Amino acid sequence: MFISSAFAQTAPAAAAGGDIQSSLMSMLPIVLMFVVLYFIMIRPQMKKQKEHRAMVEALAKGDEVVTAGGLLGRVNSLNENFVGVEIANGVEVQLQRQAIVQVLPKGTMK
């Protein structure tokens, strides 16, 4: 009644050309958010996992280590999946290799 039928029918056709561009522009912030998320969170975490894997593979007998539970000990025996860690004189515990968090410099434990 207030809008002529000819004008109402031609308005969407005129906006169709700019519709694709506006939809791409509306997706741009989401794409940028994923790119920033990758560089801030995912990439550093992958780097940290790679460093931990290399540290665990390089374990040797006699290394002084810290476990995930906070125990300090010296590596006595190595297996493919497990490590024997002496935490006190005559006290040895078996741990998974992945439970080793840090290798300490030699002479840290006395």
URMOLIN-V140587 format. One record per residue. N is the residue number from 0. RES is the residue in one letter. PHI is phi in whole degrees, -180 to 180 (none if undefined). PSI is psi in degrees with one decimal (none if undefined). NEAR is the number of other C-alpha atoms within 10 Angstrom. Layout:
N_RES_PHI_PSI_NEAR + N_RES_PHI_PSI_NEAR
//
This chain:
0_M_none_-50.7_4 + 1_F_-86_-26.0_4 + 2_I_-111_132.5_7 + 3_S_-71_147.3_8 + 4_S_-65_-30.5_9 + 5_A_-68_-41.2_8 + 6_F_-68_-39.0_9 + 7_A_-67_-30.9_10 + 8_Q_-82_-26.9_10 + 9_T_-91_-17.4_10 + 10_A_-64_-47.5_10 + 11_P_-66_-32.8_11 + 12_A_-66_-36.0_11 + 13_A_-72_-33.4_10 + 14_A_-84_-10.8_10 + 15_A_-64_-34.8_11 + 16_G_-66_-39.5_10 + 17_G_-84_-8.1_10 + 18_D_-68_-39.5_13 + 19_I_-67_-43.3_11 + 20_Q_-66_-41.4_10 + 21_S_-68_-33.8_12 + 22_S_-70_-36.2_10 + 23_L_-67_-39.5_10 + 24_M_-68_-31.2_11 + 25_S_-75_-23.7_11 + 26_M_-86_-15.5_10 + 27_L_-58_-44.8_11 + 28_P_-62_-35.4_11 + 29_I_-68_-43.4_11 + 30_V_-64_-43.1_11 + 31_L_-63_-37.1_11 + 32_M_-63_-41.9_10 + 33_F_-67_-36.5_11 + 34_V_-65_-46.2_12 + 35_V_-64_-41.9_12 + 36_L_-59_-40.0_12 + 37_Y_-63_-48.3_13 + 38_F_-75_-25.4_11 + 39_I_-91_-36.2_11 + 40_M_-115_-51.5_10 + 41_I_-73_-48.0_12 + 42_R_-63_-46.8_12 + 43_P_-63_-34.8_12 + 44_Q_-67_-39.3_13 + 45_M_-65_-38.1_11 + 46_K_-65_-41.9_11 + 47_K_-65_-40.7_11 + 48_Q_-63_-40.5_12 + 49_K_-65_-42.6_11 + 50_E_-65_-41.2_12 + 51_H_-65_-42.7_16 + 52_R_-61_-42.3_13 + 53_A_-65_-39.6_11 + 54_M_-65_-43.2_16 + 55_V_-66_-38.0_16 + 56_E_-70_-26.9_12 + 57_A_-90_5.5_10 + 58_L_-60_140.5_17 + 59_A_-134_160.9_14 + 60_K_-64_132.3_13 + 61_G_98_-9.7_14 + 62_D_-67_143.7_17 + 63_E_-98_127.0_23 + 64_V_-131_161.9_25 + 65_V_-116_133.3_17 + 66_T_-94_171.7_18 + 67_A_-64_-26.3_13 + 68_G_-84_-4.4_9 + 69_G_95_6.8_12 + 70_L_-79_139.8_12 + 71_L_-101_137.8_21 + 72_G_-165_175.9_23 + 73_R_-115_134.2_23 + 74_V_-72_124.0_21 + 75_N_-106_-38.6_17 + 76_S_-141_147.5_15 + 77_L_-123_137.4_16 + 78_N_-123_179.8_11 + 79_E_-67_-39.8_8 + 80_N_-115_-17.9_9 + 81_F_-124_158.3_15 + 82_V_-131_134.8_24 + 83_G_-94_119.2_19 + 84_V_-117_125.8_27 + 85_E_-88_115.7_21 + 86_I_-98_-16.1_16 + 87_A_-155_171.2_11 + 88_N_-61_117.0_6 + 89_G_81_1.8_6 + 90_V_-114_111.6_9 + 91_E_-121_135.5_17 + 92_V_-119_148.6_14 + 93_Q_-98_129.2_15 + 94_L_-130_155.3_17 + 95_Q_-72_149.4_13 + 96_R_-60_-35.7_20 + 97_Q_-69_-14.4_16 + 98_A_-79_-8.9_15 + 99_I_-79_122.6_22 + 100_V_-98_-36.9_16 + 101_Q_-150_143.0_16 + 102_V_-102_123.5_18 + 103_L_-88_157.3_15 + 104_P_-65_150.3_10 + 105_K_-60_138.8_12 + 106_G_88_4.5_8 + 107_T_-69_-42.9_9 + 108_M_-87_140.6_11 + 109_K_-117_none_4
//
